[in-house]
Amino acid sequence: QIARLLTVKREREIEEGIGKRLSRKLDKQWKKNIVVKPPPTVLRLREEEAAAEAAED
């Protein structure tokens, strides 16, 4: 199924006139822009630390 998605993506790029090299470059830029969301436990710890600091001030 992933291969099919990549094929559809490549067909769309060919229609737009995007070459293979530019396609790889755009893929790298896209991957760099992905922000990994931290797990909920880490978010909860950060909130608790922020609340503790606010209570100290």
GROMACS elastic network, one bead per residue, 0.5 to 0.9 nm:
[ bonds ]
;  ai    aj funct       b0    kb
    1     4     6  0.51096   500
    1     5     6  0.64269   500
    1     6     6  0.87870   500
    2     5     6  0.50345   500
    2     6     6  0.62414   500
    2     7     6  0.85972   500
    3     6     6  0.50811   500
    3     7     6  0.61504   500
    3     8     6  0.86652   500
    4     7     6  0.50093   500
    4     8     6  0.62133   500
    4     9     6  0.85444   500
    5     8     6  0.51312   500
    5     9     6  0.61221   500
    5    10     6  0.85806   500
    6    10     6  0.60525   500
    6    11     6  0.85439   500
    7    10     6  0.50199   500
    7    11     6  0.60918   500
    7    12     6  0.85655   500
    8    11     6  0.50841   500
    8    12     6  0.62231   500
    8    13     6  0.86491   500
    9    12     6  0.51639   500
    9    13     6  0.62760   500
    9    14     6  0.87517   500
   10    14     6  0.61732   500
   10    15     6  0.86420   500
   10    18     6  0.88324   500
   10    20     6  0.86135   500
   10    23     6  0.83613   500
   11    14     6  0.50829   500
   11    15     6  0.63098   500
   11    16     6  0.87225   500
   12    15     6  0.51083   500
   12    16     6  0.63313   500
   12    17     6  0.86714   500
   12    18     6  0.87543   500
   13    17     6  0.60822   500
   13    18     6  0.50892   500
   13    19     6  0.75183   500
   13    20     6  0.86872   500
   13    23     6  0.75871   500
   14    18     6  0.56838   500
   14    19     6  0.70985   500
   14    20     6  0.87926   500
   15    18     6  0.77008   500
   18    21     6  0.83367   500
   18    22     6  0.63309   500
   18    23     6  0.63581   500
   19    22     6  0.53492   500
   19    23     6  0.60315   500
   19    24     6  0.87560   500
   20    24     6  0.62880   500
   20    25     6  0.86630   500
   21    24     6  0.52384   500
   21    25     6  0.63246   500
   21    26     6  0.87269   500
   22    26     6  0.60984   500
   22    27     6  0.85090   500
   23    26     6  0.51319   500
   23    27     6  0.61533   500
   23    28     6  0.87162   500
   24    28     6  0.62698   500
   24    29     6  0.87148   500
   25    28     6  0.52178   500
   25    29     6  0.63776   500
   25    30     6  0.86650   500
   26    29     6  0.50755   500
   26    30     6  0.60732   500
   26    31     6  0.86150   500
   27    30     6  0.50181   500
   27    31     6  0.61603   500
   27    32     6  0.86615   500
   28    31     6  0.51289   500
   28    32     6  0.62591   500
   28    33     6  0.87927   500
   29    32     6  0.51673   500
   29    33     6  0.64469   500
   30    33     6  0.52648   500
   30    34     6  0.68504   500
   31    34     6  0.54972   500
   31    35     6  0.89800   500
   32    35     6  0.80375   500
   37    40     6  0.88120   500
   38    41     6  0.81628   500
   38    42     6  0.63152   500
   38    43     6  0.67429   500
   39    42     6  0.55518   500
   39    43     6  0.66232   500
   39    44     6  0.89346   500
   40    43     6  0.50140   500
   40    44     6  0.61528   500
   40    45     6  0.86606   500
   41    44     6  0.51014   500
   41    45     6  0.62687   500
   41    46     6  0.87150   500
   42    45     6  0.50641   500
   42    46     6  0.62213   500
   42    47     6  0.86676   500
   43    46     6  0.51406   500
   43    47     6  0.62736   500
   43    48     6  0.87018   500
   44    47     6  0.51220   500
   44    48     6  0.62273   500
   44    49     6  0.86753   500
   45    48     6  0.50814   500
   45    49     6  0.61684   500
   45    50     6  0.85856   500
   46    49     6  0.51016   500
   46    50     6  0.61188   500
   46    51     6  0.85442   500
   47    50     6  0.50777   500
   47    51     6  0.60902   500
   47    52     6  0.85625   500
   48    51     6  0.50493   500
   48    52     6  0.61137   500
   48    53     6  0.86342   500
   49    52     6  0.50319   500
   49    53     6  0.61913   500
   49    54     6  0.85615   500
   50    53     6  0.51424   500
   50    54     6  0.61284   500
   50    55     6  0.85879   500
   51    54     6  0.50200   500
   51    55     6  0.61223   500
   51    56     6  0.86800   500
   52    55     6  0.50575   500
   52    56     6  0.63132   500
   52    57     6  0.88935   500
   53    56     6  0.50996   500
   53    57     6  0.64689   500
   54    57     6  0.53083   500
